[in-house]
Amino acid sequence: MHSTSGAKSAHDPALDDFRIDREPYYRSVGHEVALFQAAYGARMPVMLKGPTGCGKTRFVEHMAWRLKRPLVTVSCHEDMTASDLVGRYLLDADGTVWHDGPLTLAVRSGAICYLDEIVEARQDTTVVIHSLTDDRRILPLEKKNEVLKAHPDFQLVISYNPGYQSVLKDLKESTKQRFAAIAFTYPDAAIEAEIVASEAGVERPVAETLVRIAQRSRNLKGHGLEEGASTRMLINAGQLVAGGIALDQACEVALVLPITDDTDMRDALTAAIAACL
């Protein structure tokens, strides 16, 4: 294999679509911003752990904006192959041409590559990142007989929901131990209400009511619900209210129906909503 460097000019047009020009709203709840900045300074791979809809993806977007780096996001799934990440040869008018996958694009150009819900990908796919997450910082492109050295600004970030872990869906220890980890959870009530009010465009009392409802639903986790209502779901409900929908109807559509098909559990959630209104 021959070796190539990922270093490019300061502005790479290939990454224009991945640049974040406007600051994404993010409400810090701890030391996560400083931790991520320090990890990026060392080009350390970062793992974000937390429940669905708690702000992991928004946090990465905010940090990419803050660090002025393009963000290449990959939504992982069980049918994703290593070629989907790295790239493949494709036919076009000029014959067979190599096309970089999203991971290779980020490695070449110095972007942050964010692999969202990485446990959804097969383990034989995720091992392709191993050589990027130690001091080698290389990506072997076996089909091209090439070893690509990562751009100095490249960083790898992954996320997953530990609540969905199982024997079949979990990261290998050999993968986990290559990352620094930042734990996320739902914010405390006051901060979560602030986030919902800002993002949904509703008055603070409405946001506080939605947070109380969410807390009741989260208490049912493991007692009929796999997950309670997330912050993202509260924002969805708030946006419906801002659009003129009654609060109880908005909660039914955005909070109750999406998380359970069980009639008894729906009734329990509807009663919890009524008690909070």
N, C-alpha and C positions, 0 to 999 in steps of 0.2 A: 504494500500500500504506500502511496505517496502522501505527504503531509501538506496541508494548506492552512493558512492563517485566516481567522475570521475577522481580522481588523479591516475596517472600511473607513471611508471619509466620514466627517462629522454628520453630514446629512445624507441619508440613504433614501431615495425616492420610493424604494420598495416598501418602506415602513410608514409611509405617509398616512395610510389608513389606520395605523395602529397607534398613532400619537394622540394623546389626550390634551386638548388645548384649553379646556375649561375645567376649573377645579370641581371635582366630584364632592358632593357634601358627605362629610364623614365626621361623626362626633366621637372623639377619643374617649375611652372609658378607663384607661389605665396607662401603662407605659409601652403600649404596643407600637406606637409611632417611633419612639426612640430605639426600641429593640430592633425594629425592622431596618431603620437607618444604619444602625451599627452593623447588622448582618450584611446589608448591601455594601457597606464600606469594605468589608472583608470578602465580598462576593461569596458569602456563605449561603448555601441552599436553605430555604425556609419552608417549613410545614405549618399550615394553618389548620387547627383542629377545632371543631365546634359544630353545634346543631344547625340544621337547615334554616336558612333565612335569618341568620344572626348578624350578617354584615361582613363576612369573609371576602366575598368578591368585591364589594364596594371599597373595602379597606385596601385591597391590592390596587384597584383603580386609583384611589387617592394617593397611594404611595408612588405609583408610576408617574402621576402628575407632579408630585412633590419632588421627585428625583429627576424629573424631565427625561424619562426614558419611555420608549415605545412599549406597549404591552400587547403581547401575543397570547391570546387565551384559547385554550383547547378544552372543550367539554368532553370528558372521557366517557366511554361507554364500552360495553362488553364485546362489541364487534370490532373495536378499534385495533388495528395491527401496528406493528413497528413501522411499516412502510407509510402508514397514515401520518405518523409523527415525523419520520425522517425524510421521506420523499420516494419517488419512483420514476422510472422511465415511462414516457407516454409518447404516443404517435401524434405528430402534427404534420403540417404541409411540408416541413423541412426534413421529415424523417423521425427518428427516435430521439427524443430530447429529455434530458433530466429536469425534473421539477422538484424544487425543495419542498419538504413538508414544513409545517409551522415551527417545529422544534429547530430544524436546521436553519430556517430563516432567522430565528431569534439568535441562534448561536453565531451565525455569520455576521450579524449586523449589530449585536450588542443590545438587544432588547431584553426585557423581563419576559420570560415564558411562564405562563400560569396554567398548570394542569389541574383543572377543576374536578373535584370528586374522583381522584385518581384510583380509588379502590374499585370503581366500576370497570376499569380496564383490566384485561387479563395480565397475570403476573409475568407471562413470557413476553409481554409487550413493554411493561414498565422497567424491565431490567436494562433497556436501552439507555436509560438515564444514568446508570451507575457510573460510567466513566466521566460524566459531566459533574458529578457531585463529590469528587475527591480532588486531590492536588493535580491530577492529570488534566482536568477540564478539556477533554477531547470528546469528539463524537465520531466514531467509525462509520463511514458510509461504505458498507461492504459491497454494495452493488456497483459503486463507482471506483472501488479499489482506492479509497481516499480516507485519510484521517483528518478531520477538521478540528483545528484548535479554536477554542471559544474566544470570541471577541473579549477584550478586557472588561467591557461593561456588561457582559451577559450575566444574568442571574436566573436561577430556576426556583419557582415557587409552586408548591402543591397544596391542595386542600382536601379534607375529607371529614365526614361526620362519624365520629367514634361510636355513636349510637347505632349505626348500621353494621358494625363489625360482626363478622361471623368467621367460622373456620374457612369458608370458601371465599369470603370477601374481606380481606384484610391485607395490609402491607407486610411484606417480608421484613424480618428483623434486619436483614442486610440492607434493606432500603431505608427503613426508619432511622437507623443510626447514622445516616449520612446527612441528616437535616437538623437544624435548630428548629424548635417547635414553639409556636405561640398559640396559647389556648384562648378560645373565644366562647362566650356564653351570651345569653340575653342580658342586656343592661339592667341596672336597678330601675325601679318604677319611674322615678323622676326623670332620669336620663332617657329612658325609652319613650316616655310621653313627649319629651322635647323633640326626639327624632321623628316620631309619628306626626306631630304638629307641623314640623318643618317640611317634611317630605310630602305629606298628604295635603297640606294647605288647609287644615282645620283648626278650630279654636282649641286652646289648651284643655278645657274641660272635656271636650269630645275625645281628645287623645288620651286623657287620663282614664276615661271610662273604658276605652278599648284596651288599655293596658291591664286594667282590673279583670276584664273578661279573659284576656290572654293568660293571666296568672292562674285563674281558675282552671282553664283548659290544661295548662302545664302540670297542674297537680294530678291530672288524670293520666299522665304518662305512666305506662305500665299497668294501668287499671282499665284497659279498654282502648286506649289510644297509644299508638307508637310514638307520636310526637304531638305536643301541644301547638297552639297557634304561634307562629313565628312573628318576628318584628315585620318582616316583609308582608305577611298576611294582614297585619294591622294597618300598614300603609295602604294596602289595597282597599281595605274596608273604609279607611278614612277618605280615600279618593272618591269612593262611591258617595259618601256623605257630602263631600265637597261638590259633587255633581248633582245634588238634590235628592238623593235616595235617603229614606228614613233610616235611622241608625240600626233599628232591629232588623230591617230587611238587608242592609249592608252587611251586618254580621252573619246573617244566615247564608248569604251568597259567598262572602269572602272568607269566613272563619269556620262555619259548621259543615257545609256540604263538601268542601274540598278535602277535609281530613278524616271523614268517616262515612261509611255506608250503613253502619249499624243503626237501626231505628232507635233502640233504647239509648245509645250513646248520643244520638242527635237530640233526643228529648232532654237528656241531662244537660247538654250544652245550651240548648235553647232556654232551659230553666235558669241556668247560670247567667245567661245574657239578660234575661228578664229581671233577675235579682240585682243586676248592676245598673240598670237603666233608671 
